Amino acid sequence: MQAGQQTDDGGHQRQHRRHPAVQRQGPVHAGRGVGPGRGRTQQCGSDQHDGERAPGHRGLRRNGGIHGAALCGRAGAARAGECTSDNALVQLSAVIVILRFSFEPVDNTRLARVCGSLDAHLRDIEAALGVKISRRDAEFRVNGPKAAAERTQSLLEALYERAKRPLAAETLQLALVGAKAPDQVEADKPVGDDPLVLRTRRADLSARTPRQHQYLQQILSHDITFGLGPAGTGKTFLAVACAVDALERASVQRIILTRPAVEAGERLGFLPGDLTQKVDPYLRPLYDALYDLLGFDRVTKAFEKGQLEVAPLAFMRGRTLNHAFVILDEAQNTTPEQMKMFLTRIGFGSKCVVTGDTSQIDLPRGTQSGLIDAEHVLAKVKGIAMTRFTSADVVRHPLVARIVEAYEARALREAREA
């Protein structure tokens, strides 16, 4: 097909004359397809039409029910998705394309793993990326906005490569997390940086989202790092992974784990046993990460050698922590006084990571959170890094991201009404 031609739904070509001298005027206007009584103000050359059909303009056809925003074009720039006439040159901002590709060598077992039962995986990809996928054997057809269609092709190719082995249940969801935010990847992940490799028992450990990559970089390059965001974004797990890596490389001599002993709306009473047994229930998420990254036997030996230490936050007062990697978890349940006390414990050769979710504060009503206070007070202090995660970084069950988004939306509504 030549430039300046369009194909309607029946496959017939429509030839539009190229306007000899059309220039872009004013800001870009988004709107629906230009037609009788449709579309917002469009500036095309010297003519202007608002909701009315321009003379000689045949309009923009729907393509699979997807509309691109109508934009004023530049002179002589007849590209795919443009419609030209005597008085108008309109370009689709979201160009609808159809990509056709196939996998080689053809392997029906791998295809079945990629597509899922009854093509369930393809339906998940369609819903996440806003495209339409159809296939015949190993030949795929992707219909949708150009950028989304290209991301879909890249995602399917990556999954096909990994499908030499059975795909884990979370593989597709984790792949979709990265595929849904390409702009965030370019903005957050420095160009040319190699993937960060941490020395742990988990060979597959790596950042799953751009902000996780940024978070790891900040931990490695700053002495104090804050990880703020909703549950399931990997704040605590990645902090423990960095601590294990530092211990394995002998960058620090010990790992210290602490968190405030505040129950989530429950009254557990006084627990029996020694100090470790009393605080173990509060530090269970940190233990889970340690067992995953070091193994049970290695963790047990590290405690015996004094390389691992757990302690309630109140027992940090008066200490100076040299050559240690210190992690404060659930920091939203600290008071400003506790937060200040903890941050001033850091000694020479030490690193500190503070994690928390300001939407899950369990402090008594009217008590200010030390994490919120520190976020404002320390925002511009040199040497302190802050990574703010969002629901887009959730790497748990896909419903978790939707739950987080629902609560965030309600909080925004309440803030506006207040």
Secondary structure, 3 states (H helix, E strand, C coil): CCCCEEECCCCCEEECCCCCCCCCCCCCCCCCCCECCECCCEEECCEEECCCCCCCCCCCCCECCECCCEEECCCCCCCCCEEECCCCEEEECCCEEEEEEECCCCCHHHHHHHHCHHHHHHHHHHHHHCCEEEEECCEEEEEEEHHHHHHHHHHHHHHHHHCCCCCCCCHHHHHHHHHCCHHHHHHHCCCCCCCCCCCCCCCCCCCCCHHHHHHHHHHHHCCEEEEECCCCCCHHHHHHHHHHHHHHCCCCCEEEEEECCCCCCCCCCCCCCCHHHHHHHHHHHHHHHHHHHHCHHHHHHHHHHCCEEEEEHHHHCCCCECCEEEEECCHHHCCHHHHHHHHCCECCCCEEEEEECCCCCCCCCCCCCHHHHHHHHCCCCCCEEEEECCHHHCCCCHHHHHHHHHHHHHHHHHHHHC
